[in-house]
Amino acid sequence: MKDNFDIFFRRKPALMLVALKKISKARYGSILAKEVDCTYSHAVKILQTLESLNLVSFEKKGRIKLIKLTKKGHEIAEHIDSIRRQLM
């Protein structure tokens, strides 16, 4: 089994956390997938891993799931965004 720590060294998961941080309201998975330029199925897989790490939570609205950052997820997104800005 892969170490969950490895997820933060990949571009798409980091971009998802930063995208969720930029707009504080809950987001649709399909829109988030487009923002980070990946397929919806790949985004869902990443989001499930982030959920298991308690970084995002899903809120069901009928047939649609909205995604939002948890407090822990927001803190990590802040750190990732700060590192990204420092590297620019």
Secondary structure, 3 states (H helix, E strand, C coil): CCCHHHHHHCHHHHHHHHHHHHCCCCEEHHHHHHHCCCCHHHHHHHHHHHHHCCCEEEEEECCEEEEEECHHHHHHHHHHHHHHHHHC
